[in-house]
Amino acid sequence: MHWKTVRRILAGAALLASVWLMSAGLKMGWLTAAFPVIGSMLLLLTAVVLMAPDTAVKVAEWCAKPFADLFFPSDEFEKPPLSYKLARRYRQERRVDEAVQEYEKILFYYPKERDAYVELIELAKQAGDDELREKYEGLLRERFEG
């Protein structure tokens, strides 16, 4: 048997013995009940300590996650935040392919961003790519004029 299984069996036995001792102690008089109640608490503590390695990390994560999210928000978003910085930077540096990819990414996540269409069309004109220009002029007309 694995150590984890043995620990769980011992914790279950300690918990059952704790419940049995507590119920026996509650049926006794006040002074005679002291030892069974103390023994029950010690067995309960033993069960908790035996199960702690399995549960402590999970419970700690569960308790800490809301507070950690305040200071370190999750980076899991449905779509990336809207930003033209990278596309415009690539455009300034005459890195046309990368700029087109960034504008297309903006349009994929934000299809109603008119400025992205306009800037992409201007970039296509500057690069002399008539096919790309015509494609996005058509999409611009479809989305905003049609």
Buried (B, 14 or more C-beta within 10 A) or exposed (E): EEEEEEBBEBBEBBBEBBEEBBEBBEEEEEEEBEEBBEBBBBBBEBBBEBBEEEEEEEEEEEEEEEEEEEEEEEEEEEEEEEEBEBBBEBBEEEEBEBBBBBBBBBBEBEEEBEEBBEBBBEBBEEBEBEEBBEBBBEBBEEBEEE
